[in-house]
Amino acid sequence: MKLNEFYYDLPQNLIAQAPIEPRDNSKLLILEKKNWNISQTIFSKIENYLWKNDILIINKTKTINARLFWELDIFPKWKKQIKNVEIFLHSQISCDTWECLGYPWKNLKIWRNIRFFDENKNLILNWFIEKIWEMWRYIKFDKSWIEFFEIIEKIWELPLPPYIKWKLENKQRYQTIFAKENWSVASPTAWLHFTKELIERLKSSGVIIEEVLLHIWVWTFKPVESEDITNHQMHSEFIELKKEVAERLNNYKKSWKNIIAVWTTSIRVLESFCNENWILSYWSKKTSIFIYPWYKWKFINSLITNFHLPYSTLLMLVSALAWIENIKNAYEYAIKNEFSFFSFWDAMWIK
């Protein structure tokens, strides 16, 4: 398939820069697979479209403060220089070592040691570059696990997507209400529409919530560049499915219950663990599953998600579920009706 089939022209004013308050006051476009009818409602009214024993699949990952800017002292022979430097946590290699992107690379050389002090001149974080491989810097920190995340929460920044230019004052607005396990550098944004009150109403009506895990890494923002998309090398991400959850989901599937993935990450988990007999296994591993039109679906047939970037693997995934022309029609409807695109804020349900 050709890359240009996954392009659409989006007015810049429709790229939302700030979240809606309250969360569930966003718009919801409903694309029905039975007849490809398009309609819209307010997200908080989704309870009118869900039935008792419908299953919603959530991703319980939590976004971390993965981006750090600082000034680095450079001491050449002729004069002192101050350089602006940035690193971006990508994936955890061990309890205290991370694979990172760095900029500018030339100022982040092997064995360079960086130290951070608080306002009282107390050392709070120290690290050095242990290894360099192509664009990557393998950085070893002197803190690990809980202590590490507590420190970066104070001195690092939340890595908002590159198309969001405004500063987010309340970081919790980029966390879902189910965020539990640290490691993602982006939020599973379709779950940002749900409030605790909405979830309680859904549970009271008999809707079932099940949790999976996928840690979203930095390449989620990278567009496909191969003219033939089948040549694209998909990035890998860490996924986990608990035994008891897999067993319940397998029983739901056998009972023909309606299983609805919320955001594309939930789909990637379930399709990665599902075999050709529609049975889920369980464990933790990395997946590089690439879902695009003509994909043979095994477990999921319904998806709640946001509107995705042109040329992105996420747009290709939703096109595999609803086919390209139907997605284009839905996106044209959304643009005409001034939906907000990308992370903040409006949603689409392929139903």
VMD Tcl script that draws the C-alpha trace (Angstrom):
set ca {
  {0.00 0.00 0.00}
  {1.13 3.55 -0.80}
  {1.94 6.08 1.89}
  {0.00 8.90 0.24}
  {-3.26 7.01 0.87}
  {-2.88 7.97 4.54}
  {-2.69 11.73 4.11}
  {-5.39 14.30 4.83}
  {-5.27 18.09 4.99}
  {-5.94 19.41 8.50}
  {-6.47 23.11 9.33}
  {-3.99 24.09 12.04}
  {-6.69 25.65 14.21}
  {-8.19 22.17 14.75}
  {-5.07 20.89 16.52}
  {-6.16 21.27 20.13}
  {-3.59 22.92 22.40}
  {-5.35 22.51 25.74}
  {-7.67 19.95 27.31}
  {-11.41 20.46 27.68}
  {-12.89 20.87 31.13}
  {-14.54 18.67 32.20}
  {-12.77 15.80 30.43}
  {-15.94 14.08 29.23}
  {-17.34 17.24 27.60}
  {-15.45 16.47 24.37}
  {-17.18 15.46 21.15}
  {-17.54 11.82 20.16}
  {-17.85 10.80 16.51}
  {-19.51 7.40 16.07}
  {-18.67 5.39 12.95}
  {-20.91 2.33 12.69}
  {-19.40 -0.60 10.85}
  {-22.81 -2.12 10.06}
  {-23.69 0.60 7.55}
  {-20.80 3.10 7.90}
  {-23.20 5.70 9.22}
  {-21.57 8.70 10.93}
  {-23.10 10.55 13.87}
  {-21.89 12.59 16.82}
  {-22.63 13.14 20.48}
  {-20.95 14.40 23.66}
  {-18.52 11.92 25.18}
  {-20.29 11.88 28.55}
  {-23.31 10.38 26.76}
  {-21.36 7.28 25.73}
  {-23.21 5.43 28.50}
  {-26.31 5.60 26.29}
  {-24.52 3.45 23.69}
  {-22.96 0.85 26.00}
  {-24.81 -2.19 27.30}
  {-24.58 -4.40 30.36}
  {-21.60 -6.80 30.04}
  {-19.87 -4.70 27.38}
  {-16.11 -4.86 28.03}
  {-13.86 -1.77 27.96}
  {-10.11 -2.49 27.72}
  {-7.86 0.11 29.33}
  {-4.11 0.66 29.26}
  {-2.90 1.32 32.82}
  {0.44 2.87 31.82}
  {1.52 6.15 33.41}
  {3.35 8.95 31.63}
  {6.63 9.96 33.26}
  {8.53 13.25 33.21}
  {10.87 11.99 30.50}
  {12.33 15.22 29.13}
  {15.07 17.35 30.64}
  {16.63 20.62 29.47}
  {19.69 22.07 31.14}
  {22.81 24.17 30.56}
  {26.06 22.28 30.22}
  {29.45 23.86 30.91}
  {31.91 23.33 28.06}
  {35.56 24.10 28.80}
  {37.63 24.32 25.62}
  {41.15 25.68 25.86}
  {40.34 29.15 24.59}
  {37.12 30.04 26.48}
  {34.27 28.83 28.64}
  {31.00 28.05 26.87}
  {27.49 27.29 28.07}
  {25.45 24.98 25.83}
  {21.76 24.12 26.02}
  {21.36 20.36 26.19}
  {18.37 18.03 26.20}
  {17.87 14.33 26.92}
  {14.75 12.26 26.46}
  {14.20 8.97 28.29}
  {13.19 6.24 25.86}
  {13.31 2.81 27.44}
  {14.62 1.29 30.64}
  {17.50 -1.15 30.18}
  {18.00 -2.06 33.84}
  {16.95 -0.69 37.23}
  {19.31 2.30 36.91}
  {20.17 2.50 33.19}
  {18.08 4.07 30.44}
  {18.29 4.28 26.68}
  {17.97 7.98 25.85}
  {17.92 10.40 22.96}
  {20.15 13.43 23.39}
  {20.62 16.79 21.70}
  {23.04 18.08 20.63}
  {24.79 14.74 20.40}
  {28.31 16.19 20.23}
  {27.94 17.57 23.77}
  {26.88 14.19 25.17}
  {30.02 12.13 24.82}
  {30.80 8.83 26.47}
  {31.67 8.93 30.18}
  {30.50 12.54 30.48}
  {29.23 13.01 34.02}
  {26.24 15.25 34.81}
  {25.20 16.35 38.29}
  {22.02 18.08 39.48}
  {21.79 20.13 42.68}
  {18.78 21.53 44.50}
  {18.42 25.17 45.59}
  {20.47 24.38 48.73}
  {23.37 23.03 46.64}
  {22.63 19.43 47.66}
  {23.36 16.81 45.03}
  {20.05 15.16 44.08}
  {20.84 13.32 40.84}
  {24.04 12.16 39.21}
  {24.58 10.20 36.01}
  {27.09 9.41 33.30}
  {26.90 8.29 29.68}
  {27.91 4.65 29.76}
  {27.64 3.78 26.07}
  {26.87 5.37 22.70}
  {25.18 3.57 19.82}
  {24.15 5.58 16.77}
  {21.66 8.23 18.04}
  {21.27 6.58 21.44}
  {22.96 7.43 24.72}
  {22.89 4.73 27.41}
  {22.81 6.68 30.65}
  {23.46 5.22 34.10}
  {21.83 7.07 37.00}
  {22.76 6.93 40.68}
  {19.09 6.46 41.61}
  {16.66 3.75 40.57}
  {13.01 2.75 40.66}
  {10.79 4.73 43.07}
  {13.46 7.19 44.16}
  {14.37 7.91 40.53}
  {10.78 8.63 39.52}
  {10.27 10.85 42.57}
  {13.29 12.96 41.60}
  {12.47 13.33 37.91}
  {8.94 14.35 38.89}
  {10.51 17.42 40.48}
  {13.17 18.45 37.96}
  {12.09 17.06 34.58}
  {9.27 17.94 32.19}
  {6.30 16.01 30.88}
  {7.01 15.10 27.23}
  {3.98 16.55 25.47}
  {3.63 15.68 21.77}
  {5.49 18.02 19.39}
  {2.26 19.47 17.95}
  {1.24 20.86 21.38}
  {2.92 24.25 21.72}
  {1.19 25.57 24.83}
  {2.53 24.86 28.28}
  {0.34 22.51 30.33}
  {-0.03 23.97 33.81}
  {-1.71 20.93 35.37}
  {0.28 17.80 34.48}
  {-2.53 15.54 35.67}
  {-4.58 16.63 32.65}
  {-2.21 14.49 30.53}
  {-2.65 11.46 32.80}
  {-5.58 9.08 32.58}
  {-7.58 8.27 35.71}
  {-6.26 4.69 35.41}
  {-2.54 5.64 35.22}
  {-0.64 3.29 37.55}
  {2.63 1.95 36.16}
  {5.47 4.35 35.27}
  {7.27 4.18 31.95}
  {5.38 5.84 29.08}
  {6.53 9.00 27.33}
  {3.02 9.64 26.00}
  {-0.46 9.16 27.37}
  {-3.04 6.68 25.99}
  {-5.10 9.73 25.16}
  {-8.48 8.15 24.40}
  {-8.76 7.42 28.13}
  {-8.31 11.12 28.89}
  {-12.00 11.56 28.03}
  {-13.15 9.43 30.96}
  {-13.87 10.89 34.40}
  {-14.21 8.94 37.62}
  {-17.89 9.85 37.73}
  {-18.47 8.53 34.20}
  {-16.67 5.28 35.01}
  {-18.77 4.79 38.14}
  {-21.95 5.26 36.12}
  {-20.74 2.76 33.52}
  {-19.86 0.19 36.18}
  {-23.25 0.69 37.83}
  {-24.92 -0.09 34.52}
  {-22.96 -3.35 34.20}
  {-20.08 -2.30 31.92}
  {-16.91 -4.27 32.72}
  {-13.43 -2.69 32.84}
  {-10.31 -4.80 32.19}
  {-6.68 -3.65 32.36}
  {-3.75 -4.36 30.04}
  {-0.36 -2.68 29.84}
  {1.63 -1.12 27.01}
  {4.37 1.42 27.70}
  {4.35 4.04 24.95}
  {7.82 4.97 23.76}
  {9.08 7.95 21.81}
  {8.72 6.47 18.31}
  {4.94 6.62 18.58}
  {5.26 10.15 17.14}
  {7.45 9.10 14.22}
  {5.61 9.16 10.85}
  {6.02 6.38 8.31}
  {8.49 7.38 5.60}
  {8.53 4.31 3.32}
  {6.55 4.95 0.13}
  {5.42 1.34 0.33}
  {4.15 1.09 3.92}
  {4.82 -2.66 4.03}
  {8.53 -1.79 4.12}
  {8.15 0.21 7.33}
  {10.17 -1.06 10.29}
  {7.81 -0.88 13.25}
  {9.18 0.20 16.63}
  {8.88 -2.13 19.62}
  {7.07 -1.45 22.88}
  {6.77 -3.30 26.18}
  {3.44 -5.08 26.77}
  {2.00 -7.18 29.56}
  {-1.17 -9.21 30.03}
  {-1.93 -10.84 33.37}
  {-3.05 -14.48 33.48}
  {-6.34 -13.76 35.24}
  {-7.20 -10.98 32.79}
  {-6.41 -13.17 29.77}
  {-8.62 -15.94 31.16}
  {-11.54 -13.58 31.71}
  {-11.15 -12.05 28.25}
  {-11.07 -15.50 26.65}
  {-14.32 -16.32 28.43}
  {-15.87 -13.05 27.26}
  {-14.86 -13.85 23.69}
  {-16.40 -17.33 23.88}
  {-19.61 -15.75 25.18}
  {-19.69 -13.29 22.25}
  {-19.56 -10.27 24.54}
  {-18.76 -6.90 22.98}
  {-15.04 -6.22 23.63}
  {-14.10 -2.59 23.03}
  {-10.47 -1.49 23.00}
  {-9.91 2.05 24.25}
  {-7.04 3.61 22.30}
  {-4.77 1.81 19.88}
  {-2.36 0.60 22.57}
  {-5.01 -1.76 23.97}
  {-5.45 -3.24 20.50}
  {-1.70 -3.77 20.13}
  {-1.60 -5.72 23.40}
  {-4.52 -8.02 22.63}
  {-3.64 -8.67 19.00}
  {-0.03 -9.41 20.00}
  {-1.08 -12.02 22.57}
  {-3.85 -13.61 20.49}
  {-3.30 -16.72 18.36}
  {-5.09 -17.81 15.19}
  {-7.75 -19.60 17.26}
  {-8.79 -16.33 18.95}
  {-7.24 -17.42 22.26}
  {-5.16 -15.01 24.34}
  {-1.95 -16.08 26.00}
  {-0.37 -14.01 28.78}
  {3.04 -12.82 29.90}
  {5.20 -9.73 29.36}
  {7.30 -9.08 26.26}
  {8.04 -6.51 23.57}
  {5.82 -6.21 20.54}
  {6.51 -4.66 17.15}
  {3.15 -5.59 15.65}
  {2.28 -3.40 12.65}
  {-1.44 -3.27 11.84}
  {-2.53 -1.79 8.52}
  {-5.31 -2.50 5.95}
  {-5.79 -6.18 5.10}
  {-4.70 -7.16 8.60}
  {-6.50 -10.30 9.74}
  {-8.13 -9.37 13.06}
  {-8.10 -11.97 15.81}
  {-9.62 -10.49 18.96}
  {-10.88 -6.90 18.67}
  {-13.61 -5.46 16.44}
  {-14.46 -2.17 18.17}
  {-12.27 0.80 19.10}
  {-12.56 4.12 20.91}
  {-9.68 6.38 19.94}
  {-8.70 9.95 19.05}
  {-7.99 11.39 15.60}
  {-4.52 10.50 14.40}
  {-1.70 12.20 12.50}
  {-1.36 11.82 8.72}
  {1.17 9.16 7.67}
  {1.14 7.65 11.18}
  {1.00 3.95 12.05}
  {-2.00 4.76 14.25}
  {-3.97 6.10 11.29}
  {-3.06 2.90 9.43}
  {-4.31 0.81 12.34}
  {-7.74 2.47 12.43}
  {-7.90 2.19 8.63}
  {-7.39 -1.55 9.02}
  {-10.43 -1.69 11.30}
  {-12.77 0.48 9.22}
  {-11.03 0.62 5.82}
  {-9.37 3.72 4.35}
  {-12.34 5.31 2.57}
  {-14.56 5.08 5.65}
  {-11.88 6.64 7.84}
  {-11.39 9.44 5.29}
  {-15.13 10.10 5.29}
  {-15.16 10.18 9.09}
  {-12.19 12.56 9.21}
  {-13.80 14.83 6.59}
  {-16.95 14.91 8.73}
  {-14.86 15.75 11.81}
  {-13.05 18.60 10.03}
  {-16.30 20.02 8.64}
  {-17.86 19.91 12.12}
  {-14.74 21.39 13.76}
  {-13.71 18.48 15.94}
  {-10.45 18.94 17.86}
  {-7.69 16.64 16.61}
  {-4.87 14.62 18.21}
  {-4.17 14.38 21.95}
  {-6.44 17.26 23.06}
  {-9.23 16.38 22.55}
  {-12.17 14.91 20.62}
  {-12.72 11.18 20.07}
  {-14.01 8.63 17.59}
  {-15.70 5.29 18.21}
  {-15.46 2.69 15.46}
  {-18.53 0.78 16.52}
}
mol new
graphics top color blue
foreach p $ca { graphics top sphere $p radius 0.5 }
foreach p [lrange $ca 0 end-1] q [lrange $ca 1 end] { graphics top cylinder $p $q radius 0.2 }
display resetview
